[in-house]
């Protein structure tokens, strides 16, 4: 199992990513509002206020957390994200990283039953 985390710079694109996830069989994700360091520092330290103007006009971005069973599904999720936001190596698109999950406690029974049926 893997944990895919993505910071999406344009919050309006997240719904399209989630629709893409559904099309490839990813049925659950958690979305969190987040704010970049430049915007937060600009609010607190006047000398840094110019940094906020250097980024995108949208102040907040979104983080997506999703547990994924296998590497092929991870690749599919990244393809969906890039299809929506563009090439992730370009500025103002987003950031994606994936970590292996050794143990996860609390997934609901429906998810477990679905997994067992796919074996």
C-alpha positions as a printed NumPy array, in Angstrom:
array([[  0.   ,   0.   ,   0.   ],
       [  1.13 ,   3.556,  -0.724],
       [  0.222,   7.019,   0.486],
       [  0.093,   9.533,  -2.347],
       [  0.153,  13.152,  -1.224],
       [ -0.301,  16.046,  -3.606],
       [ -0.283,  19.788,  -3.181],
       [ -2.39 ,  21.296,  -5.954],
       [ -1.716,  24.988,  -6.549],
       [ -5.065,  25.738,  -8.194],
       [ -7.811,  24.633,  -5.795],
       [-10.391,  24.788,  -8.588],
       [ -8.704,  21.827, -10.305],
       [ -9.062,  19.429,  -7.392],
       [-12.608,  18.379,  -8.307],
       [-11.379,  17.36 , -11.778],
       [ -8.589,  15.314, -10.217],
       [-11.108,  13.544,  -7.984],
       [-13.337,  12.826, -10.997],
       [-10.303,  11.325, -12.729],
       [ -9.524,   9.244,  -9.667],
       [-13.058,   7.826,  -9.743],
       [-12.639,   6.913, -13.42 ],
       [ -9.559,   4.817, -12.612],
       [-11.097,   3.179,  -9.538],
       [ -9.765,   5.326,  -6.7  ],
       [-12.83 ,   5.851,  -4.557],
       [-11.531,   7.664,  -1.491],
       [ -9.282,  10.614,  -0.739],
       [ -8.956,  13.309,   1.879],
       [ -8.676,  16.957,   0.866],
       [ -7.169,  19.6  ,   3.15 ],
       [ -6.893,  23.345,   2.626],
       [ -3.299,  24.522,   2.925],
       [ -1.295,  27.689,   2.606],
       [  2.238,  28.163,   1.357],
       [  4.999,  29.572,   3.492],
       [  5.372,  32.771,   1.459],
       [  1.76 ,  33.766,   2.026],
       [  1.85 ,  32.945,   5.714],
       [  5.112,  34.802,   6.322],
       [  3.857,  37.755,   4.267],
       [  0.91 ,  38.063,   6.648],
       [  3.156,  38.139,   9.715],
       [  6.376,  39.829,   8.603],
       [  5.996,  42.991,   6.512],
       [  9.464,  42.741,   4.955],
       [  8.329,  39.483,   3.288],
       [  5.029,  40.844,   1.958],
       [  6.465,  40.997,  -1.583],
       [  6.847,  37.188,  -1.615],
       [  3.095,  36.677,  -1.692],
       [  2.924,  38.627,  -4.938],
       [  5.481,  36.316,  -6.563],
       [  3.242,  33.234,  -6.422],
       [ -0.117,  32.471,  -7.919],
       [ -2.97 ,  34.832,  -7.232],
       [ -4.862,  32.183,  -5.242],
       [ -3.752,  32.319,  -1.626],
       [ -4.722,  28.802,  -0.595],
       [ -3.982,  25.503,  -2.251],
       [ -5.284,  22.   ,  -1.575],
       [ -3.594,  18.853,  -0.347],
       [ -4.857,  15.473,  -1.446],
       [ -4.129,  12.374,   0.635],
       [ -5.016,   9.012,  -0.869],
       [ -4.149,   5.425,   0.035],
       [ -3.419,   3.326,  -3.025],
       [ -2.943,  -0.434,  -3.246],
       [ -0.302,  -0.884,  -5.943],
       [  2.306,   0.923,  -8.041],
       [  0.233,   0.758, -11.235],
       [ -2.598,   2.589,  -9.496],
       [ -0.079,   5.149,  -8.184],
       [  1.122,   5.73 , -11.755],
       [ -2.487,   6.137, -12.883],
       [ -3.196,   8.662, -10.131],
       [ -0.139,  10.719, -11.092],
       [ -1.228,  10.627, -14.742],
       [ -4.649,  11.947, -13.718],
       [ -3.079,  14.767, -11.72 ],
       [ -0.773,  15.774, -14.568],
       [ -3.607,  15.589, -17.069],
       [ -5.507,  18.144, -14.976],
       [ -2.75 ,  20.481, -13.729],
       [ -0.119,  20.002, -16.424],
       [  3.481,  18.871, -16.208],
       [  4.387,  18.774, -12.522],
       [  7.968,  19.769, -13.332],
       [  6.634,  23.187, -14.362],
       [  6.023,  26.021, -11.885],
       [  2.607,  26.734, -10.381],
       [  1.203,  23.239, -10.984],
       [  1.713,  21.252,  -7.832],
       [  3.825,  18.728,  -6.017],
       [  3.293,  14.983,  -5.638],
       [  5.097,  12.491,  -3.463],
       [  4.451,   8.856,  -2.601],
       [  5.411,   6.911,   0.504],
       [  5.124,   3.2  ,   1.232],
       [  2.655,   2.383,   4.008],
       [  3.686,  -0.507,   6.192],
       [  0.547,  -0.536,   8.298],
       [ -2.833,   1.158,   8.254],
       [ -5.443,   0.776,  10.945],
       [ -9.001,   2.021,  10.591],
       [ -9.893,   1.483,   6.961],
       [-13.564,   0.638,   6.839],
       [-14.884,  -2.851,   6.211],
       [-16.217,  -1.963,   2.76 ],
       [-12.673,  -1.183,   1.592],
       [-11.371,  -4.456,   3.091],
       [-14.146,  -6.493,   1.469],
       [-13.474,  -4.883,  -1.916],
       [ -9.778,  -5.673,  -1.608],
       [-10.46 ,  -9.31 ,  -0.634],
       [-12.77 ,  -9.768,  -3.657],
       [-10.06 ,  -8.496,  -6.023],
       [ -7.536, -11.153,  -4.899]])
